[in-house]
Amino acid sequence: MDAQQKFQMNMKFFRKEKGWTQKQLAEKLNMTRSVISKLETGVQQPSLEQLVSISEALEISIDHLVGQGGTPSMLAEVLEPYRSEKHLEEVIDFLIKHPNLYDAIKKLAKTNHNQQQLSQYVATMIHELLKIE
């Protein structure tokens, strides 16, 4: 997953984590909802000025926004094998809507498991939870 894709995923993730719609974020940034949508879907790449504004509004570093700073990029890495599947956005939305699960993933990431074990564990967990809902 490249930096642009991580940016798209993280922008949407952190916006939803704050409970904001695209329109609400757009208002805070003095942009249109359409621009926010284009940034989140990759139709438009962010300018440096937009990166700074978005990171300030979302109260995260630019590193985190582009997936270079810790846990959010771990989420992207775990979901990478499923990127081509049509339900990826549903999985991401599920994780955003279930912060306890996200916290469990963060705790799991701090254990001594290797990346493959973590990926398998989280994928199984998500698969089972999607069956329940």
N, C-alpha and C positions, 0 to 999 in steps of 0.2 A: 504494500500500500504506500503510495507516494505522499508527500507533504500536502498536496492539494486535497487528496481524498481524506487525509487525517483532519485537515482544517475543516472540511465540510461536515464530517461526522462530529467533530468536537464542538464546532459552532452550534450545531443543532442540539447536541447533548447539553452543553452548558446553558443554552437559552432555555431549554425545557426544564433543566434542573432549577432554574430561577422561577419557573412557572410562567414564563412569558410567551406570548404568541409572537409570530413574526412581525405583526403590526406593532406590538408594544416595543419590541427591540428597535424597530425602524424609527419609532417616535423618539426614543431615547438617543438615537444616533443621528437624528435629523436626516433620515434616508426614507425611501419608500419601501413598502412591504415587498414590492417586486424586486428591488435590489437585494434585500435579505434573502428572498427565495432563490434568486440567481446565484448568490454566494453559497448558499447551503446545497445547491444542486450541482455546482460546478460550471454553470453556464457562464458565469463571470468570475474572474480571479480577483481577489482583493488587492487594493493598492496598499502601500505601506501605511498611508494615513488611515485607511479603513481598518487595517490590522490593529493599529494602536487604539483607535476608537472602540473597536469591538472588544479588545482585551480589557480596556478600562471599564466599559459598561458591564461586562460579564465578571469583572473582578478576578481575572486570571492573567497569568503571564502570556506573552506571545508564544513562548516555548510550549506551554500547555495547549494553547490554541492550535498550533500546527503539529501537535502530537510528539513533541520532543521532551516533554517534562513529566514523566512519572505515570501515574495510574491511568489517566485517560488513554494514553497510547497503548497501555497494556490491554485495555478493553478492545481497542482497534485490532491489536495483534491477535487476540483470542478469536475475534470474529472474522479475521481475514479469510480463513478457508471457506467461509460461508458467504463471502462477498457476492458470488455469482448467483446465489440462491435468491429466489424472489421474495422470501420472507425475512431478509436481513433487516429491513427497516422495522418490521414488526418486532423482531428480537431486540433491537436497540430501543425502540419505544417501550417495550416491556421492562427492560432494565432501568430505564429512566423513571418509569411509573412505580417501580418497586425498589426504592432506595435501600431497603434492608438487604436485598439480594446484591446490590452494588457494593454495599459495605462488606458483605460476606466475601465477595470477590477480592476486594482490597485486602482484607485480612489474609485470605488464601495466598495472595501474591507475595506476602511477607514470609511465607513458609519456605522450607528448603526444597520444595518440589521443583523439578525442571520444567521448562516452558511447555514441553510436549504433554507432560502429566497434567499441568494446569489447564492447558487447552482442552484435553480430553474430559477432565472433570467438569469444567465450566460448560462445555458443549452438551454433555450429558445432563447437567443440571438444568440448563435452558430448555433442552428438548423435553424433559419430563415436566417442567413447569408449563410449557406451552400446551401440553396435552391436558393439563388440569384446567386451564382457563377457558 
